[in-house]
Amino acid sequence: MRRPLTVAVAALVPGALLGWGVYAAVGGPDDGDGGGADRAGAVPTSAAPSASASATPGDDDGKKPAGSSPAPTSKKPSASQPAAPGLLKGKVVVIDPGHNPANFQHATEINRKVNVGTHWKECDTTGTATNAGWPEAKFTLDVAHRLRDLLEEQGATVKLTQDGDRSYGPCVDERARIGNEAKADAAISIHADGSGAGNRGFHVIMPGAVHDGAADTRAIVAPSAELGKRVAGSFVRVTGTAPSNYLGDGTGLVTRTDLGGLNLSTVPKVFIECGNMRDSTDAALLTSGSWRQKAAEGMSEGIVSFLRG
């Protein structure tokens, strides 16, 4: 069910990302034995998880006192230093929680084709799920809430493209339009991949240069690449999670020109695939509240770093 990817490895990689090899050598988590959003790993409408799968796995919410046990299989990374309150005053950040928990109930609507500049594609998909049936859409919304709280603590104005308050969608073109109309200083779309077992780690997807029909990314390619590198570097440092072992040649950075959420954006924007829900080791992290809190912190610190310049 996976679709072909248009992939180009970024030429520059953040220092923290380059340091992954050293981190792993001295005791970082095992990166496995070995994607994409709007995309591969989507659960067929007929096999989509039911609404009964809505309970968040795990019994911790990521807010335990210091000294609590780390997420499964992960060794404790360096402590994260919160940004000063009010640092992002006047800045606007749009968070796009990928997919929608109710998409599977609206097959006709989400299969409607929309123009993403280079081609037409489905309005949205159901997203993927863990082998136990926990849906990506629940994961993305949970992390989006955690990220929103962190950014608002720093004074940012935060807007979500959806907050579980819609019957389906929004479509990928509307997701981009929400960020554009908000005149966001940065936008991030949160996902988890649905690749094969053994494929592990996160990757950040950045827009390539597109100038076709309604799509013109030329002005946002450079700032989006900078945003992506900073998010990737912070994500490694805060979560201790390795970059993808199946995309990006170990950099955790991928460029694509086929995603409507990027093609139609006029503001700096990236997607992040936080891990592979179909790999049992990654799934153990993705279903941990403690790890999801670290994931949100890693994204937040990358966004703060980008907005500070």
Secondary structure as GFF3:
##gff-version 3
##sequence-region A 1 309
A	DSSP	alpha_helix	15	18	.	.	.	ID=ss1
A	DSSP	alpha_helix	20	25	.	.	.	ID=ss2
A	DSSP	three_ten_helix	45	47	.	.	.	ID=ss3
A	DSSP	three_ten_helix	51	54	.	.	.	ID=ss4
A	DSSP	beta_strand	92	97	.	.	.	ID=ss5
A	DSSP	three_ten_helix	103	105	.	.	.	ID=ss6
A	DSSP	alpha_helix	107	110	.	.	.	ID=ss7
A	DSSP	beta_strand	113	115	.	.	.	ID=ss8
A	DSSP	beta_strand	120	122	.	.	.	ID=ss9
A	DSSP	alpha_helix	136	153	.	.	.	ID=ss10
A	DSSP	beta_strand	157	160	.	.	.	ID=ss11
A	DSSP	alpha_helix	172	181	.	.	.	ID=ss12
A	DSSP	beta_strand	186	193	.	.	.	ID=ss13
A	DSSP	beta_strand	203	207	.	.	.	ID=ss14
A	DSSP	beta_strand	211	212	.	.	.	ID=ss15
A	DSSP	beta_strand	215	216	.	.	.	ID=ss16
A	DSSP	alpha_helix	221	239	.	.	.	ID=ss17
A	DSSP	three_ten_helix	248	250	.	.	.	ID=ss18
A	DSSP	beta_strand	253	256	.	.	.	ID=ss19
A	DSSP	alpha_helix	260	263	.	.	.	ID=ss20
A	DSSP	beta_strand	269	276	.	.	.	ID=ss21
A	DSSP	alpha_helix	280	286	.	.	.	ID=ss22
A	DSSP	alpha_helix	289	308	.	.	.	ID=ss23
###
